[in-house]
Amino acid sequence: MSLKRLNIRGISYSQTQNGAYALILKEVGGNRQLPIVIGAFEAQSIAIALEKEISPPRPLTHDLFKSFAERYHIKVKQVIIHKLVDGVFYSSLICEKDKIEEIIDARTSDAIALAVRFKAPVFTYENILDEAGIQQQITTDKDLVTEEDENDEMLEDLINSPLSSQSDYSSLSLEELHKMLKEAVANENYELAAGIRDEISKR
């Protein structure tokens, strides 16, 4: 069974499950996308690891795991999403110490949070993409609407929904926004920080 590499396309608040987030993974070299429902803490942890502007004053759990692993010369080489049962994804961390590989079971959200920190690739099997992936249809005919196009619109709605609450920052200056961002990070309110960061990026 062949492995397919995945990249993170986006994270957004889930429209279907309260308090949960949607992590969208995209097939490298293909058009399929894999939506995975994850918890709020894991979503924030992944988002913070992807962002360079937000640096927590204290290490998050996944940061601590990385520091612990590096202290004992353990490296996460890759993550494999290897099973899908009743809508739940199962993953493994492929770790290495002294040139000896070990496989560790992990929740997919935790595995990806660590993969981002270790800059490790994420893979899944072809059959999982066939079962749970959403096809992204690329067409030049703008008048043609297909089931795949509707799936794309659904994914875009998920991805474009902000990770934080929809606050209106338009009346604030950049200086005020930067000050708010600093305070939000200091208070470890990463959802608020993500929303402020998005507003700064837009400008």
Disulfide bonds with the S-S distance in Angstrom:
none
